[in-house]
């Protein structure tokens, strides 16, 4: 199982000398699992991913956490969508099926020169079972409802090689109604080999962002500990968070985790990083 980060930022892309190390593209994750091509979110990072996949004509399964702009805005620049004979399957749990059209509706005059109905690939909405889960041959994908304005989905992907979870735009302790409680998150993530989770804000920033639908880094760390996660990747960085700040945060997080849960490794999501899960062992290449 191979996982590659193509976009790691939240809200809006960044482009500056201060964000080169970790990258400035919005959310996009690629996973090659049991010979299947899985993509999670279509932020601006999906443009480069599309270039890398142009000669790989296997079906693409594109999973959306939700339809806020930073998670769909790269799709109009995704070259496989313009390849005739190509199959792209879309999935978004815990959201109205009709809303999947938001991905194509953004490609309309006066916002984009190529309308969505001119896409040449065959784009279809994937069916799910009554619990919003999917089985792709040997790969089991289960979902959980995000705590985020407008809703959305977290995904847990399990194969014989191991499992990972992708959870972005999720507030673990929101001031409003909980779609998923702390205890339910711990159960959903129990024993995950690799957890990629929203870790957008610091504790001292809470007063200005409480209710925005994002997690404190400290909460994400505690969740990884409580759920016995083997490897945590901090994800969806604030666009104003420069590389040196992320370096400091990572150092602090690694020191904290070493004290309270030495079996859990912590890294910071960085564009281009490749993770492999082989027999439940996570390797960062």
Helices and strands as residue ranges (DSSP letters): E 2-7, G 17-19, E 28-33, E 36-40, H 46-53, E 60-63, G 69-71, G 75-77, G 79-82, E 87-91, G 97-101, H 102-105, G 116-118, E 122-125, E 134-136, E 139-145, E 153-159, E 162-167, H 182-189, E 194-198, G 203-205, H 206-209, H 217-226, E 231-235, H 243-260, E 265-268, E 274-278, E 281-284
